[in-house]
Amino acid sequence: MAALAGLPRDLLTRVVVLASSVEDLCALICTARAFAGPPFPSLVEDALRERARRVGGTVNPPAGWRGSACAWLVFRERARRMALSKVVAASTCFSAFVDAMGALWTCGTDPQRCGLLGHGEGVWTLEQPARLQSLSSVRLASVAAGDGHSLAVTETGAVYSWGHGADGCLGLGDNSSRLTPAKIEALREVRVVAVAAGFGHSLALSDLGNVFSWGNGDSGRLGQGDMECRLTPTPIEALAVHVVAVAAGAAHNLALTVAGAAYSWGHGGNGRLGHGRIGKRLTPTRIEALAEPVVSVAAGEGNSFFVTEAGAVYSCGFAMYGEHGHGQEQQNVCKLARIQALAETRVVAVSAGGYHTLALTDAGTVFSWGNCISGCLGHGSDMGWPKQPGKNPLRPARIKALDGVRLTAVEAGNGGHSDATSFAVAANGMIFGWGSDESHALGFATQLTYIPPGATAQSGGTRVSLAPRELDALRCAAVED
């Protein structure tokens, strides 16, 4: 390390910028500083600026940023990495996890027996996570879950799919379901870095910033200029910009460019596309209402969320239970609006479920809001169980049960009105889950039985966890912090 410290400053900066993560970079600088002292603190900022330039990003903090330039560069890089490092995926009745060794685990229920769990014939229920042996020869980087199918990306950029195959959403050239993961050969010449799965459609993002779509084309959700289905991945030619993140809702999609612009397309009901009016878009259209660069996007069943480079959150679309965060139920927000309840905190990522939403702050805390019927908000039994009119938290509230744990990722499941799940991943890979476990989608090995008010033990309870609990069956791959 002393020899490293003696290198010329420009050469040292080029060495430091190659650190694999922000965490590694800062650890390297702290160690070097212990040996040689100044000017190493400023090398952190130099290296982060160079990393931002290499991906085409801005290098100066936005107006109103409270903190140092170095803190902003770390925040921005964390937001981008989180968009590509999805290690937990939760759907209506199943969940998938990528562990610290790159192995894939699933749990839950497959009521239609179409391969949701990926373990093959006869495995229709898993009460706790089980490893997929069919993928034991590859190391996975991320996973995504749609309404009835799943996608996984390997560290080398290959994509596997399984589950319900209607409309070609698996990308395998037909409409057949797959009980175990199958490699998407149509993407064999593409290095994929991220995937997203909606309701019957799929997206893939390449390392060159190109986006591919396939599956159900209703409402223009594939962005191909029509409403036709595609059985194999097809480049979205109309999205002629360098994309760094994608998100899939039920029937609409979002894309984030390297310059911080956001695009949307597909079903435009309830104003979810962010263009200030209702109506579908057959091709990606830039959201002009976003005045400042965006670092993260999230798409729910009928709404959209955008995290800006200053850590503010904007949303639009429908909120049956207040899930857009603006304080009202049964309300459309056609014009993008900032979530004021989060104005005093700096958000780094949002996860939008079917009817509830989670937000992760740069301090590692989590806020939740929306439908609380299944305990998916994680606030305990004091926030409206069972659901009562007007009892849903309509604005973000911090999940106090997770205080003291530094969290690096969140996932809001696509569950319906009564079976939603939520997950959070800690910096050390520990997984916390809460919400409905009726379908075993939480993966808890122990029995969870909650007796709602007015019921008796004899009449039976329901499998829910009203507050976060540690999932001891495995540890996820730690999302870089």
DADACOR-V817705 format. One record per residue. N is the residue number from 0. RES is the residue in three letters. SS is DSSP state (helix for helix, strand for strand, loop for the rest). OMEGA is omega in whole degrees, 0 to 359 (NA if undefined). Layout:
BEGIN
N|RES|SS|OMEGA, N|RES|SS|OMEGA
END
This chain:
BEGIN
0|MET|loop|178, 1|ALA|helix|178, 2|ALA|helix|177, 3|LEU|helix|181, 4|ALA|helix|182, 5|GLY|loop|180, 6|LEU|loop|173, 7|PRO|loop|186, 8|ARG|helix|182, 9|ASP|helix|178, 10|LEU|helix|179, 11|LEU|helix|178, 12|THR|helix|180, 13|ARG|helix|176, 14|VAL|helix|184, 15|VAL|helix|184, 16|VAL|loop|181, 17|LEU|loop|178, 18|ALA|loop|187, 19|SER|loop|181, 20|SER|loop|176, 21|VAL|helix|181, 22|GLU|helix|179, 23|ASP|helix|180, 24|LEU|helix|181, 25|CYS|helix|178, 26|ALA|helix|179, 27|LEU|helix|181, 28|ILE|helix|180, 29|CYS|helix|179, 30|THR|helix|180, 31|ALA|helix|181, 32|ARG|helix|179, 33|ALA|helix|179, 34|PHE|helix|191, 35|ALA|helix|179, 36|GLY|loop|180, 37|PRO|loop|8, 38|PRO|loop|186, 39|PHE|helix|178, 40|PRO|helix|181, 41|SER|helix|178, 42|LEU|helix|176, 43|VAL|helix|181, 44|GLU|helix|179, 45|ASP|helix|182, 46|ALA|helix|180, 47|LEU|helix|177, 48|ARG|helix|180, 49|GLU|helix|177, 50|ARG|helix|179, 51|ALA|helix|179, 52|ARG|helix|184, 53|ARG|helix|178, 54|VAL|loop|176, 55|GLY|loop|182, 56|GLY|loop|176, 57|THR|loop|185, 58|VAL|loop|181, 59|ASN|loop|180, 60|PRO|loop|178, 61|PRO|loop|177, 62|ALA|loop|179, 63|GLY|loop|179, 64|TRP|loop|180, 65|ARG|loop|182, 66|GLY|loop|182, 67|SER|loop|175, 68|ALA|helix|179, 69|CYS|helix|179, 70|ALA|helix|180, 71|TRP|helix|180, 72|LEU|helix|176, 73|VAL|helix|179, 74|PHE|helix|183, 75|ARG|helix|181, 76|GLU|helix|177, 77|ARG|helix|181, 78|ALA|helix|180, 79|ARG|helix|181, 80|ARG|helix|180, 81|MET|helix|180, 82|ALA|helix|182, 83|LEU|helix|187, 84|SER|loop|180, 85|LYS|loop|185, 86|VAL|loop|174, 87|VAL|strand|177, 88|ALA|strand|183, 89|ALA|strand|178, 90|SER|loop|185, 91|THR|loop|186, 92|CYS|loop|178, 93|PHE|strand|179, 94|SER|strand|179, 95|ALA|strand|185, 96|PHE|strand|171, 97|VAL|strand|184, 98|ASP|strand|186, 99|ALA|loop|179, 100|MET|loop|180, 101|GLY|loop|177, 102|ALA|loop|180, 103|LEU|strand|179, 104|TRP|strand|177, 105|THR|strand|174, 106|CYS|strand|179, 107|GLY|strand|184, 108|THR|strand|178, 109|ASP|loop|186, 110|PRO|loop|181, 111|GLN|loop|179, 112|ARG|loop|182, 113|CYS|loop|176, 114|GLY|loop|182, 115|LEU|loop|185, 116|LEU|loop|175, 117|GLY|loop|184, 118|HIS|strand|176, 119|GLY|loop|183, 120|GLU|loop|175, 121|GLY|loop|179, 122|VAL|loop|184, 123|TRP|loop|178, 124|THR|strand|174, 125|LEU|strand|184, 126|GLU|strand|174, 127|GLN|strand|187, 128|PRO|strand|176, 129|ALA|strand|183, 130|ARG|strand|176, 131|LEU|loop|182, 132|GLN|helix|182, 133|SER|helix|178, 134|LEU|helix|184, 135|SER|loop|181, 136|SER|loop|180, 137|VAL|loop|178, 138|ARG|loop|186, 139|LEU|strand|179, 140|ALA|strand|182, 141|SER|strand|183, 142|VAL|strand|178, 143|ALA|strand|181, 144|ALA|strand|174, 145|GLY|loop|181, 146|ASP|loop|182, 147|GLY|loop|178, 148|HIS|strand|182, 149|SER|strand|178, 150|LEU|strand|176, 151|ALA|strand|180, 152|VAL|strand|177, 153|THR|strand|179, 154|GLU|loop|178, 155|THR|loop|175, 156|GLY|loop|175, 157|ALA|loop|181, 158|VAL|strand|175, 159|TYR|strand|179, 160|SER|strand|177, 161|TRP|strand|181, 162|GLY|strand|183, 163|HIS|loop|188, 164|GLY|loop|183, 165|ALA|helix|176, 166|ASP|helix|177, 167|GLY|helix|186, 168|CYS|loop|177, 169|LEU|loop|177, 170|GLY|loop|186, 171|LEU|loop|175, 172|GLY|loop|179, 173|ASP|loop|180, 174|ASN|loop|185, 175|SER|loop|175, 176|SER|loop|177, 177|ARG|strand|181, 178|LEU|strand|177, 179|THR|strand|182, 180|PRO|strand|177, 181|ALA|strand|181, 182|LYS|strand|178, 183|ILE|loop|185, 184|GLU|helix|180, 185|ALA|helix|180, 186|LEU|helix|187, 187|ARG|loop|179, 188|GLU|loop|183, 189|VAL|loop|173, 190|ARG|loop|183, 191|VAL|strand|180, 192|VAL|strand|179, 193|ALA|strand|176, 194|VAL|strand|175, 195|ALA|strand|182, 196|ALA|strand|178, 197|GLY|loop|179, 198|PHE|loop|179, 199|GLY|loop|176, 200|HIS|strand|185, 201|SER|strand|176, 202|LEU|strand|174, 203|ALA|strand|179, 204|LEU|strand|181, 205|SER|strand|179, 206|ASP|loop|178, 207|LEU|loop|178, 208|GLY|loop|178, 209|ASN|loop|181, 210|VAL|strand|177, 211|PHE|strand|179, 212|SER|strand|177, 213|TRP|strand|181, 214|GLY|strand|183, 215|ASN|loop|182, 216|GLY|loop|180, 217|ASP|helix|177, 218|SER|helix|178, 219|GLY|helix|186, 220|ARG|loop|178, 221|LEU|loop|177, 222|GLY|loop|185, 223|GLN|loop|179, 224|GLY|loop|178, 225|ASP|loop|180, 226|MET|loop|179, 227|GLU|loop|175, 228|CYS|loop|175, 229|ARG|strand|183, 230|LEU|strand|179, 231|THR|strand|180, 232|PRO|strand|182, 233|THR|strand|180, 234|PRO|strand|175, 235|ILE|loop|185, 236|GLU|loop|182, 237|ALA|loop|180, 238|LEU|loop|186, 239|ALA|loop|178, 240|VAL|loop|179, 241|HIS|loop|183, 242|VAL|strand|180, 243|VAL|strand|178, 244|ALA|strand|177, 245|VAL|strand|177, 246|ALA|strand|181, 247|ALA|strand|172, 248|GLY|loop|179, 249|ALA|loop|182, 250|ALA|loop|176, 251|HIS|strand|184, 252|ASN|strand|178, 253|LEU|strand|175, 254|ALA|strand|180, 255|LEU|strand|182, 256|THR|strand|180, 257|VAL|loop|180, 258|ALA|loop|178, 259|GLY|loop|176, 260|ALA|loop|179, 261|ALA|strand|177, 262|TYR|strand|178, 263|SER|strand|177, 264|TRP|strand|181, 265|GLY|strand|182, 266|HIS|loop|182, 267|GLY|loop|180, 268|GLY|helix|177, 269|ASN|helix|177, 270|GLY|helix|187, 271|ARG|loop|182, 272|LEU|loop|174, 273|GLY|loop|182, 274|HIS|loop|176, 275|GLY|loop|179, 276|ARG|loop|181, 277|ILE|loop|179, 278|GLY|loop|182, 279|LYS|loop|174, 280|ARG|strand|183, 281|LEU|strand|177, 282|THR|strand|180, 283|PRO|strand|180, 284|THR|strand|180, 285|ARG|strand|179, 286|ILE|loop|186, 287|GLU|loop|183, 288|ALA|loop|178, 289|LEU|loop|187, 290|ALA|loop|181, 291|GLU|loop|183, 292|PRO|loop|182, 293|VAL|strand|179, 294|VAL|strand|182, 295|SER|strand|178, 296|VAL|strand|177, 297|ALA|strand|180, 298|ALA|strand|176, 299|GLY|loop|182, 300|GLU|loop|181, 301|GLY|loop|182, 302|ASN|strand|182, 303|SER|strand|181, 304|PHE|strand|182, 305|PHE|strand|178, 306|VAL|strand|182, 307|THR|strand|181, 308|GLU|loop|174, 309|ALA|loop|179, 310|GLY|loop|176, 311|ALA|loop|181, 312|VAL|strand|175, 313|TYR|strand|179, 314|SER|strand|177, 315|CYS|strand|179, 316|GLY|strand|185, 317|PHE|strand|177, 318|ALA|strand|178, 319|MET|loop|181, 320|TYR|loop|180, 321|GLY|loop|187, 322|GLU|loop|175, 323|HIS|loop|170, 324|GLY|loop|183, 325|HIS|loop|170, 326|GLY|loop|180, 327|GLN|loop|174, 328|GLU|loop|176, 329|GLN|loop|185, 330|GLN|strand|173, 331|ASN|strand|171, 332|VAL|strand|183, 333|CYS|strand|179, 334|LYS|strand|180, 335|LEU|strand|179, 336|ALA|strand|179, 337|ARG|strand|176, 338|ILE|loop|187, 339|GLN|helix|181, 340|ALA|helix|178, 341|LEU|helix|186, 342|ALA|loop|183, 343|GLU|loop|178, 344|THR|loop|182, 345|ARG|loop|183, 346|VAL|strand|180, 347|VAL|strand|180, 348|ALA|strand|177, 349|VAL|strand|172, 350|SER|strand|184, 351|ALA|strand|178, 352|GLY|loop|179, 353|GLY|loop|182, 354|TYR|loop|175, 355|HIS|strand|187, 356|THR|strand|176, 357|LEU|strand|176, 358|ALA|strand|179, 359|LEU|strand|180, 360|THR|strand|180, 361|ASP|loop|175, 362|ALA|loop|179, 363|GLY|loop|177, 364|THR|loop|183, 365|VAL|strand|173, 366|PHE|strand|179, 367|SER|strand|177, 368|TRP|strand|181, 369|GLY|strand|183, 370|ASN|loop|183, 371|CYS|loop|189, 372|ILE|loop|183, 373|SER|loop|183, 374|GLY|loop|187, 375|CYS|loop|178, 376|LEU|loop|173, 377|GLY|loop|183, 378|HIS|loop|181, 379|GLY|loop|186, 380|SER|loop|186, 381|ASP|loop|185, 382|MET|loop|170, 383|GLY|loop|171, 384|TRP|loop|352, 385|PRO|loop|185, 386|LYS|loop|174, 387|GLN|loop|181, 388|PRO|loop|177, 389|GLY|loop|183, 390|LYS|loop|178, 391|ASN|loop|175, 392|PRO|strand|186, 393|LEU|strand|177, 394|ARG|strand|182, 395|PRO|strand|176, 396|ALA|strand|182, 397|ARG|strand|177, 398|ILE|loop|187, 399|LYS|helix|180, 400|ALA|helix|180, 401|LEU|helix|176, 402|ASP|loop|180, 403|GLY|loop|177, 404|VAL|loop|178, 405|ARG|loop|184, 406|LEU|strand|183, 407|THR|strand|179, 408|ALA|strand|176, 409|VAL|strand|179, 410|GLU|strand|176, 411|ALA|strand|184, 412|GLY|loop|182, 413|ASN|loop|182, 414|GLY|loop|181, 415|GLY|loop|186, 416|HIS|loop|187, 417|SER|loop|185, 418|ASP|loop|183, 419|ALA|loop|178, 420|THR|strand|176, 421|SER|strand|178, 422|PHE|strand|172, 423|ALA|strand|180, 424|VAL|strand|179, 425|ALA|strand|182, 426|ALA|loop|180, 427|ASN|loop|179, 428|GLY|loop|179, 429|MET|loop|182, 430|ILE|strand|173, 431|PHE|strand|178, 432|GLY|strand|176, 433|TRP|strand|183, 434|GLY|strand|184, 435|SER|strand|173, 436|ASP|loop|180, 437|GLU|loop|179, 438|SER|loop|182, 439|HIS|loop|181, 440|ALA|loop|176, 441|LEU|loop|177, 442|GLY|loop|179, 443|PHE|loop|180, 444|ALA|loop|181, 445|THR|loop|181, 446|GLN|loop|175, 447|LEU|loop|178, 448|THR|loop|179, 449|TYR|strand|178, 450|ILE|loop|180, 451|PRO|loop|177, 452|PRO|loop|179, 453|GLY|loop|179, 454|ALA|loop|178, 455|THR|loop|179, 456|ALA|helix|181, 457|GLN|helix|181, 458|SER|helix|177, 459|GLY|loop|179, 460|GLY|loop|179, 461|THR|strand|183, 462|ARG|loop|176, 463|VAL|strand|169, 464|SER|strand|185, 465|LEU|strand|179, 466|ALA|strand|182, 467|PRO|strand|176, 468|ARG|strand|180, 469|GLU|strand|175, 470|LEU|loop|187, 471|ASP|loop|184, 472|ALA|loop|181, 473|LEU|loop|173, 474|ARG|loop|179, 475|CYS|strand|170, 476|ALA|loop|182, 477|ALA|loop|177, 478|VAL|loop|185, 479|GLU|loop|186, 480|ASP|loop|NA
END
